């Protein structure tokens, strides 16, 4: 028997099959061949068509079945990971009302800031553990304010993963973890944040039925199964946002353990049991996992401009592969001969208090710097942004004991991994896994056997580690220069 995992990403949809007995990976596929389109109707806006996600999900599943030649009747359950914070709106017939306002859209920043002040910073920090900022609740308020006729037809609002579960099953559901990522969960009352809904004048009847992250949620209906190529009645047993799911995929479950990812955006997700925060405007606190009746939180810090900036450089330099870029970066010493890169420019940066400082390459000298310098400076600049963010987490009470990351995107670069590990003075373990694989394995967590789940990861996926350099002075010198340049830009 097999499990199916889906990862509904911004750029791609990934699907994975794993064996139920041991978690071994059978196959992972990605769809489409080029990145999914993001619609930018105005500066700072970002939307995607949820039907595009569904179409690519169906194609990914069909490709996976075809390539593995596995009978769909042998799939025992489905797990779903998805891009966080998006807003999907449906009418009472289940029809989409508009494109999804996705995670990197910053149109609702001013709405969230106003709510934070008027509700009270202390109350938001105490009960939401966050500022409302430009998360799902604030995006819904933007629609209510600016698209009144459309809003009047809203029956339910959903997150991206909720929508894919709906398309598979015909059932409109969500999770408490999902609501927490949308700023709709009251941590003090352990229930829906009615006070924020009341402030935004949003009826809580618009929230779908809440189901558990682990265990039976719904099952494939005839329409969903026929469109995606699976058999009817396969249960959906797991659903979580991409960052909590990434942490789960890496066996990051205990306080002090940290998961990192450096894809389109960069994220650091630190597990904690501390339901206090001094940084409600720069980092986020979300529900993570319930293990042994103890609910953990994930402190999340996001760097919007990460892998996307490296991808842009690859196109600009017309280099064929990231592998070639990573090799070239090793030809230049630490600090890139004072060439400094600020890797922002993909929307407002929450860790910079929702300022969009843009991206910039500073101190470039055509008599000194070549393509290898540009590549290393970009890798270092993104790594420095990670370190800057981790320092914010440390100041909020996180004590990193170990960082784990998947072997994809920027963590394939020795420069990137060495820089972060050395400056944080913490080992980084790299695992050959993906969000889709994690979602697939998580299907079996309906029995809450986290020990067996973790053992499968450690046995199957460990690849390598980055260890802090004993001599860190050059890294610190380069990082301090980067911080000075950032601070000058923020003034």
N, C-alpha and C positions, 0 to 999 in steps of 0.2 A: 504494500500500500504506500501511497505517496501523499505529500502535502503540497499545496500550491500557494506561493507567496507573490503578492503584487505590490509594487512600489510605484505610486502615482507621483512622479516627479515633475518639476517645472520643465526640464529639458527633455526628458525621456520617460517612457513607461517601461519598467522592468518586470519580468515574470520569472519565477524560479520554481523548480521542482526539487524536493528533498525526500529522502527515504524516511518513513515514519520510525523504523526500528532503531536507526542510529544517527539520523540527521545528516547523512552523507548527501552531498550536492549532486544531483543528476545533470541539471542543465540550467543555465541562466540566459535569457534573451532580452534584447532591448528593442524598443520600437518608438518612433520611426527611425529611419537611417540618418536624418538630419534633425536638429533640435526643433521642438515644438514652438510654434509662433507665440510670441508675447505681443499683444496689441498695446501700443502706446498712443492713446488718443490725445493726451496732453502731457506736458512735462511733469514728471513725477507719478504718472498713472501707469498701471500695469494690469492688463486683463488677459484671460485665456478663456477659450470656449470649452466648457465641460464636455460637450459632445465629442470634441477632439480627444480628450482623455479617454472617453469610453471607446471610441473607434480604435484608438491605438492599444487600449487594454485588450479588446477582443482580438486584434491582430496578433498581439504578443502571445496570448494564450494559444491561438491556433498555430502559430509558428513553433511554440514550445512543444505542443502535442505532436506536430508533424516531425520535428527534428528528433524527438525521443522515441516516437512510435509507441507511446504508452497509451493504453486504453483509458479514456477519461473516466470510466467507471471505477478505476482503481484509485482515483483521487478522493481522499477521505475528508478533506476540509480545506478551507481557504483562510489565509491571513492577509490583511491589507495594511500597508504603510502609505502615508500620503504627505504631500507638501502642506505645511501648517498655515493657519491663520486666514485661509481663503474664505470667501463668502459665495455661496451658491444659493440661489433663490428659486423656489418652485411654487406653482399655483396649485389649486386644489385638485387638478387632474394629473399632477406630476410633471407638468411641462416646465421647461426652463423659461425664466422671465428675462434673463439678461446674461451676458458673459460674467464669469467669476471675477471679482476683484481680488487679486492674489496677494501673497505675503509681502512683496516688495513695493506695493502701491502705497504712496504716502499722502493721498488726498484727505485722509481723515485725521491727520496729525493734530491739526488745530482743534478738532472736536474732542479728541482724547485729552489734550492739554487743558482745555476749558473744564472738562469733567473732573480732572484730577484736582484742579484748584477749587471748583465750586462744591464738589462732594467733600473734599478735604483730603489733603495728602496723607494725613495720619490714618484716616479711615480706609483709604485705598490700600495703603501699605499693610494695614492690619488684617483686612478682610480679603482683598484681591491679591495681596503680596506683589502688586504691580501698579503702575499707572495704566489707565485704559488705553492710552496711546492710540496707535492706528491699527489696532487688532480688530477681530471680526465684529465685535459689538459696535465699535466706533464706525466701522465700514457700513454696517446696517443702518446706523443713525444717519450717515451721509446719504444713503439711498432714501430714507424717510424724508429728509430735508430737501433733497434735490430732484427726486423722481417720484413725486407724490402719487401720480396715477398708477405707476408700476407698483409702488409699495402697497397700495390698497388691494392689489391682487395677490400679495404674498401669502401663501398658506403655511409654508415651513421654510426655514433657512437651514443650511447645512454647511459642513466643511467638505473639502474635496473628497476625502475618503468615505464620508457618509454618502456622497452622491454615487460613487462607484458601487457601494454596497446596495444602494437603492436600485441602481440599474440592473444589478445581478438578481435582486430578490423581489423588487416591487414594494419593499418595506422602507418607510422613512424612519431612520433611527440615528442616534448619536451616542456619545459616551461622555462620562464625567471628565475624563482626561481631555477629550476634545473641547469640552466647554471651558475647561481651565485655560486652554491655549487661546481661546477667543475672548478671555477676560469676563467670562460668564459664570465663574464658580466662586462661591463664598467659602474660603478656607476656614473661617471661624465657625460657621454654621454647618459646614460640610454639605452644602446644597447649592442650588441655583442662586446666583447673585441678584436677587430681586431688587435690591436697592439701586443697582446700576440700571437695570431694565426700567425701573420706575423713573429714574432721572432722564433716561433717553426716551421715555414714553413709548416703550416697546412692550407689547403684550407677550407674556411668557408662553402663551398657547402656540406661538410660532416656533418654539423649540420642539424638535421631534422627540419621540420616545427615547428614554435613556437606557442603554444596555451596557453590560459589563465589557471591559476591554478583553477579558479572557472568558471563554465559555461560549455557549450557543448565543448567537445574535439574531440570525435569520438564515434562510436557506434559499438556494437558487430556485426561481420560478421558471415556468415554461418559456416565457419570452426572453428572460435574461440568459438562460442556458442555451437556447437556440441561437442567439446572436453571438455568443462568445465561444461556442463549440464545446461546451461541457454538458454533463448530464444533469437533469433536473434533481432537485432536493439535496445537492451537496451543501453542507452547513458552512456558514462563515463563523469562525471561532475566535477571531482576533482582529483588532483594529487599533491603530495608534498613529499619531503624528510621526513624521520622519525622524525627528531628533530623539524623542523617547525610544522609538523603535531602533534607531541606530545604536543607542546605549544598550538596549536589550540584546541586539545582534552581537555586541562586543563583550557580553557578560559583565557590563558595568551596572552593578546592582547595589553595591554597598557604599555607605558614606565615605567620601574621600576619593572614590574612583571617578575618573573623568573620561568621557568619550569625546572625541574630536572628529570633525569631518571638514573636508576642504573641497567641496564641489563647486557648483555655481556660486554659492555663498560659503562662508566659513562659519562653523558653529563649535562652541565649546559647551558641553553639557555635563555639569558636575552634580553628583548625587549627594543629597544631604537630608537629614531629618529635622533640621532647624527651620521652623516656620516663622522666621524673622528675617527682615531685610532692611538694610540701610541704603539700598541702591535700586529702589523701585522704578526709577526712571531710566536706568541704563542697562539693567539686566532683567530677565524674566524668571518667574518662579511658577512651575507647572506641576501638576500631579504627575508622578512617575508610576511606580508599581506598588502593589500591595503584596508584601512578602511576610509570611508568618504573622499576619494580622497587623503589620506595621506599615503605614503608608509613607513612602518616601517622596521627596520633592526633587525635581531637577531644576537647578539654577542654570539658565541658558543665556549665553552671550552670543550675539550674532555679528559677523562681519559681512556686510552685503557684498562688498567688492573683493572677492577672493579668486576662485578658479576662473570666473568670467574675465577677470583682468589678464590672467595668464593666457587664456584662449585668444583674447584680442591681440596680445603681443605676438602669439604664434602666427596669426593672420597677417599682422603688420610686417613681420620679418620674413614671411613666406617660407617658413620652415615646415618640413613635412610631418614631423612627429614630435610629441612631447619628450620622448626618449632622447632624441637628438638635442633638444633644448636643455634637458637635464644634464647631459654629458658636457655641453658647452659651458654650463654654469660652473663646472668644476675647474675650469681653466683660469678662473679669477679668484683672488683671495677674499677672505672675510672683509665685509665692508664695501666691496665693489669700488675701491679707490674713491670713496666719498660720494659716489653716485647714490642718490637717495630717492626712493619711490614711495609715494603715499597711495595706497591701493584702493581708494574709495571711488565714488562716482557711480554707484549702482543704487541710487536712492538715498534717503535720509538714513544716517547711521545712528541707531539707538544708543550704542555705547558712547557716542559723541553727543549725547543729548539731542538726538534727532536733527542734527545738522548735516547737510549734504555738502561736504567740503570738496567734492570732486576728486579726480585722480590727477597726479602730477609727478613728473620725473624732474628732480631737482639736481643742480650742480653738474649738468651734462657738459662735457668738454670733448669736442669732436677730435681733438688731438690726443686724447687719452683713452676715451671710452669707445668700445666696439660692441657688436651684438652680444658677445659673451657677458660683457658688463651689464648691458640692458637686461639680459635674462636673469643674471644673479641678483641684480638690484631689485627686480620685480619679485623674485622668490623671497628675498630677505625682507622686502617691504611688507609682503603679505604675512610672513612669519612674525615680523615685529608687531603687526596689528593683532595677531593671535596672542602674543606675549602681553601686550598692552591690555587686552581684554581679560586674560587670566589674572593679571594683577588686580583688576577690578573685582573679580570673583574672590580672590584671596582677601582683599580688604572687606569683603562681605561675609567673611567667616569660613570660606572653603579652604581646606588644607589638602592640596592634591597629593595623594600617595602614589598614584599611577595614572598614566594617560594611555588609553587604547584608541586606535584608529584603524580604519579599513585601508587595504592596499590599493587605493585608487586615487586618481587625480593628483593633488600636490604632494601627498605623502609618499609618492613614488620617487620624489626628489630627495637626494641625500642632503643637499643644502637646506632645504625646507625643514626636514626632520631634525637635523643636527642643530640648527639655529634655535628652534623652540626648546628642544631637550636641554641644551646647554644653558640657555638663559633662565629657564624655570628650574633647572637642576633636578629634573625628574626624568626617569626612563619613559620612553614611548614604545609601547608594544604594537606591532602591526599584524593585522589578521587578514587573511584572504576570505573576506566575506562582503556581503552587500545588504542593503535594506530589504531587498526582495527575499534573500536567503533567510534573514532574521525573521521576517514576517511568516515565511513558510514554516520554519521550525517552531515559531510561537503558537502555531495551531495546537500543538500538543500540550501547551501550558494550561489547557482547561483543567488539567489535574493538579496544577500548581507545583509540579516537581521541578523547581528551579535548579536543584543540584544536578540532576541528570541533564537538564538543558545546558547548564554551564559547562559540564564535562564534555558534551559533544563539541562545543565551541573550542575549548582548550585542546582537545584531542585532534580535531580536524583542521583547524584554521590558522593556528599560530604560524607566522612566517619569519619575522625578524624583529629586532628592536634597535632603536636609537638610544645611545648612551651619552650622557653629558660629557663634553670634553673637559679634561682636567684643567686646561688653560683656557679661561673664558674671557680674558681681558679684551681681546680684539672684538669679540661678540658684544660685550657690554659697551665698548666704545662706539661701535656702529649703531647699536640700539639707542644709546643716549643721544647721538646726533639725530637719529630719526625722530625721537620724541620731541626734541627742540624744534625741528622743522614742522612737526604736526602742531605743536603749541602755537607757533607763529602763525600758522594757517588758520587756527581756530580763533585768533584774536580779532 
